[in-house]
Amino acid sequence: MKSIFTILSIGFLTFFLIAQIHAGNAMKHTSEAMEHAGQALAHGEDGHAKILKEHAEQSLKHALEAENAHANSHHHMKEGIRHLKEAIKHADMDHPAEGAKHMKEAIEHMQTSTS
């Protein structure tokens, strides 16, 4: 149940971000990073370390691409990337709850980087 709420929340957040953002490479990558981060968070909360890792890795890939284009928001994207890496590390250690905590932090930083 927690996962459904999380997925819906991230979906609405992603929709909100997309609605306010004009087309651009950085925003596309940020949206993709946020979508995968939401999926990773949901799976971490459900105890699925392997799937958390897969989505966290995809989120990291897009966040790194967005980082290059986010000159004014570099700090928050950099922090988001740090938390994505931590989530992946905890998924490898089979600590999905800790991975989910880092995904929440990553989402907050990535969201702030787009404001």
Backbone torsions as a table, in degrees:
resi	resn	phi	psi	omega
1	MET	NA	-41.4	179.1
2	LYS	-59.6	-38.6	-179.1
3	SER	-65.8	-41.1	179.9
4	ILE	-61.4	-45.7	178.0
5	PHE	-60.9	-43.7	-179.5
6	THR	-63.9	-45.4	-179.7
7	ILE	-62.6	-43.9	178.1
8	LEU	-63.2	-41.8	179.3
9	SER	-61.9	-46.0	179.7
10	ILE	-65.9	-37.7	177.6
11	GLY	-61.0	-45.8	177.8
12	PHE	-64.9	-40.7	179.0
13	LEU	-61.6	-46.1	179.5
14	THR	-62.0	-44.6	177.9
15	PHE	-59.5	-44.3	179.3
16	PHE	-60.5	-44.6	179.4
17	LEU	-64.2	-43.8	-178.8
18	ILE	-64.7	-39.2	-178.8
19	ALA	-64.2	-30.8	-176.5
20	GLN	-94.9	-6.5	-172.8
21	ILE	-108.7	131.4	173.9
22	HIS	-82.1	159.7	-173.1
23	ALA	-56.8	139.5	177.6
24	GLY	-177.6	152.3	-177.3
25	ASN	-62.0	-44.0	-178.7
26	ALA	-62.8	-43.0	-177.3
27	MET	-69.7	-35.2	177.7
28	LYS	-61.8	-46.8	180.0
29	HIS	-66.4	-37.8	178.4
30	THR	-64.6	-42.1	178.2
31	SER	-62.4	-43.3	177.8
32	GLU	-63.6	-42.4	178.7
33	ALA	-61.1	-42.8	-179.9
34	MET	-65.6	-41.2	-179.1
35	GLU	-62.5	-47.8	179.3
36	HIS	-67.2	-34.7	178.2
37	ALA	-63.4	-41.0	177.7
38	GLY	-63.0	-41.2	177.3
39	GLN	-65.1	-41.9	179.3
40	ALA	-62.9	-42.8	178.5
41	LEU	-59.7	-47.8	-178.6
42	ALA	-60.0	-44.4	-179.5
43	HIS	-70.6	-33.5	175.7
44	GLY	-63.6	-42.3	178.9
45	GLU	-66.6	-26.2	178.0
46	ASP	-88.2	-2.4	177.7
47	GLY	85.4	21.9	-178.3
48	HIS	-103.3	83.7	-175.5
49	ALA	-61.5	-41.6	-176.7
50	LYS	-63.2	-44.3	-178.8
51	ILE	-73.6	-35.1	173.7
52	LEU	-55.4	-47.1	-178.0
53	LYS	-61.4	-44.1	-178.6
54	GLU	-59.3	-47.0	-179.2
55	HIS	-71.8	-36.6	177.8
56	ALA	-63.6	-38.4	177.7
57	GLU	-65.1	-41.0	177.3
58	GLN	-65.9	-40.5	177.7
59	SER	-61.9	-43.3	179.0
60	LEU	-60.8	-44.1	179.7
61	LYS	-56.7	-47.9	-179.1
62	HIS	-71.6	-36.2	178.9
63	ALA	-64.3	-38.6	177.7
64	LEU	-64.1	-39.5	176.9
65	GLU	-65.1	-42.1	-179.5
66	ALA	-68.0	-33.3	-178.7
67	GLU	-56.5	-40.0	-179.3
68	ASN	-62.9	-30.6	-176.4
69	ALA	-96.4	-7.1	-177.5
70	HIS	-99.6	63.8	-176.7
71	ALA	-58.1	-43.1	-177.3
72	ASN	-77.5	-20.2	-175.8
73	SER	-115.5	23.1	-174.3
74	HIS	-54.3	-43.0	-176.2
75	HIS	-59.4	-48.0	-177.0
76	HIS	-68.7	-39.1	177.9
77	MET	-65.3	-38.8	178.8
78	LYS	-62.8	-41.9	177.3
79	GLU	-66.0	-39.7	176.3
80	GLY	-59.5	-43.0	178.5
81	ILE	-63.4	-40.9	178.7
82	ARG	-60.1	-44.2	179.9
83	HIS	-69.2	-34.3	175.5
84	LEU	-61.8	-43.1	178.5
85	LYS	-63.2	-39.9	177.5
86	GLU	-64.7	-39.8	178.7
87	ALA	-62.1	-42.0	178.5
88	ILE	-63.7	-43.6	179.6
89	LYS	-60.5	-43.8	-180.0
90	HIS	-70.0	-32.3	175.4
91	ALA	-63.9	-40.5	177.5
92	ASP	-62.6	-30.5	179.5
93	MET	-87.8	4.9	-178.0
94	ASP	60.6	44.4	175.8
95	HIS	-117.6	69.4	-174.5
96	PRO	-63.1	-33.4	-179.4
97	ALA	-65.0	-42.5	178.2
98	GLU	-67.9	-37.6	176.0
99	GLY	-61.0	-40.4	179.2
100	ALA	-63.7	-38.4	177.7
101	LYS	-60.3	-43.5	179.4
102	HIS	-68.3	-32.9	177.2
103	MET	-65.1	-38.8	177.5
104	LYS	-60.5	-45.2	178.8
105	GLU	-62.9	-43.1	179.6
106	ALA	-60.1	-44.0	-179.5
107	ILE	-61.8	-44.5	179.9
108	GLU	-61.0	-43.7	-179.2
109	HIS	-68.2	-42.1	179.7
110	MET	-65.6	-38.2	178.0
111	GLN	-63.6	-44.3	179.5
112	THR	-63.5	-33.5	-178.3
113	SER	-67.3	-18.3	-179.6
114	THR	-94.9	-7.3	-178.8
115	SER	-82.0	NA	NA
